[in-house]
Amino acid sequence: MACLLQHVTITVTAVYIGGGGSGESSKQKLNCVKVNGSKSFAAAKMGVLKQEHAMPMPCIGGVDEDVLEEHLRQNIPRRKQMVDPYRHGKIVDEGFGYRQTVVIRSYEVGADKTATIESLLNLLQETALNHVWMSGLLSDGFGATHGMMRNNLIWVVSRMQVQVDHFPIWGEVMEIGTWVGASGKNGMRRDWLLRSQATGIVFVRATSTWVMMNKETRRLSKMPDEVRDEIAPWFIEKYAIEEEGPEKIEKLDDKARYVRSNLKPRRSDLDMNQHVNNVKYLRWMLETIPDEFLEKHQLSEIVLEYRKECGISDVVQSLCEPQFNENIGLNGHTVSSQILQGNGLLGAINQKLLSYTHLLQTKGESKNEEIVRGRTTWREKKHGAKLFPS
């Protein structure tokens, strides 16, 4: 079937996107394609130019128009891109890392005008996916590479740790940096730093471990050689959170002080891999903590250990047990919350920290199965605290 182009006019303009405010001199030439006067949308789809960084769209008979439309709308890069003007992102750290600028939106904050922890986790996830997007490795899956798609594999997170020194406020401009490294033979580690663009102060540090699961059998899988060959060139040894050995989270039982039962996932809780998104897990955990505690305390750290995926038909129970040791802190030690700008110490606030142990499990007829164990650490809210020296 021949392509119908007689009614299509295609104009190509070259635009140069310069480096960021750090004085970088590199520029990227992008091809912007404009389609005018097309007889129909189908004709425009079939006649669009193949860009060097775009997904191939062969103009041959038998091609599914829905697939062509999806490729046209997404325009997933097939080669490494250095700058993404649409997401305000760029490749940094000598080509290994990724950084993008985000503005905290009104729908990402709570009643106190600060970003919710769920919004922060969503921003981390989006930045990770954009990093894969920029690498040229992204296939049609949810962060899956081409080799993963050929082997019917998806990513699942096995552990996540987030430390929060400060919560961004509505309208604040933040920079999120992310990079990846090896985690054993079959895993991948991903780290993040979220800092204020205005002050350079680090607000959030996070690290996570990811493994692969077979999309059909839902069983964990070893990393195939072709996938390792794809992602290993991106690995660097750099850590947002230094940790000698992760402290194991104890398993709670039905004697836990706070319990919420009959929690059911909604369709809106599912991600593209058809399981409940990990951000929803955290919301179920926090809803178990008493309101009077949440009103006077602010989240300082989260540690999550994932055991089993949760699907749309599961019925979930959330258990929570407070730890009353007032000196418990990050990694089980007393913490002095430090406010940093660059390499300079602006101040230190000694704060009492409280901790809760959490468990999410599915309720079964014969036995309950763990979904995720968690630990949240909290500090008393300090009103009027400033990030700048007086």
CORLIN-V928395 format. One record per backbone hydrogen bond with DSSP energy under -1.0 kcal/mol. NH is the residue of the N-H (numbers start at 1). CO is the residue of the C=O. If there is no record, write none. Layout:
((NH CO) (NH CO))
This chain:
((8 5) (9 36) (11 34) (13 32) (15 30) (17 28) (23 20) (28 17) (30 15) (32 13) (34 11) (36 9) (44 40) (45 41) (46 42) (47 43) (54 51) (60 58) (63 60) (68 64) (69 65) (70 66) (71 67) (72 68) (73 69) (74 70) (75 71) (81 134) (84 89) (89 84) (90 99) (91 82) (92 97) (96 93) (97 92) (98 178) (99 90) (100 176) (101 88) (102 174) (104 172) (108 105) (110 114) (113 110) (115 168) (116 108) (120 116) (121 117) (122 118) (123 119) (124 120) (125 121) (126 122) (127 123) (128 124) (129 125) (130 126) (131 127) (132 128) (133 129) (134 130) (135 131) (139 144) (143 141) (149 145) (150 146) (151 147) (152 149) (153 148) (154 213) (156 211) (158 209) (159 209) (160 304) (161 207) (162 302) (163 205) (164 300) (165 203) (166 203) (170 113) (171 104) (172 169) (174 102) (175 195) (176 100) (177 193) (178 98) (179 191) (181 189) (183 187) (187 183) (188 210) (189 181) (190 208) (191 179) (192 206) (193 177) (194 204) (195 175) (196 201) (197 173) (200 196) (203 194) (204 194) (205 163) (206 192) (207 161) (208 190) (209 159) (210 188) (211 156) (213 154) (214 219) (215 152) (218 214) (221 212) (228 224) (229 225) (231 227) (232 228) (234 231) (235 232) (236 180) (238 236) (256 253) (258 320) (260 318) (263 316) (269 266) (270 267) (271 275) (274 271) (276 310) (277 269) (280 277) (282 278) (283 279) (284 280) (285 281) (286 282) (287 283) (288 285) (289 286) (294 290) (295 291) (296 293) (298 379) (300 377) (301 377) (302 162) (303 375) (304 160) (305 373) (306 158) (307 371) (308 371) (314 311) (316 263) (317 361) (318 260) (319 359) (320 258) (321 357) (323 355) (328 325) (332 329) (333 330) (337 349) (339 347) (341 344) (344 341) (346 339) (349 337) (353 326) (354 378) (355 323) (356 376) (357 321) (358 374) (359 319) (360 372) (361 317) (362 369) (363 315) (369 362) (371 360) (372 360) (373 305) (374 358) (375 303) (376 356) (377 301) (378 354) (379 298) (381 296))
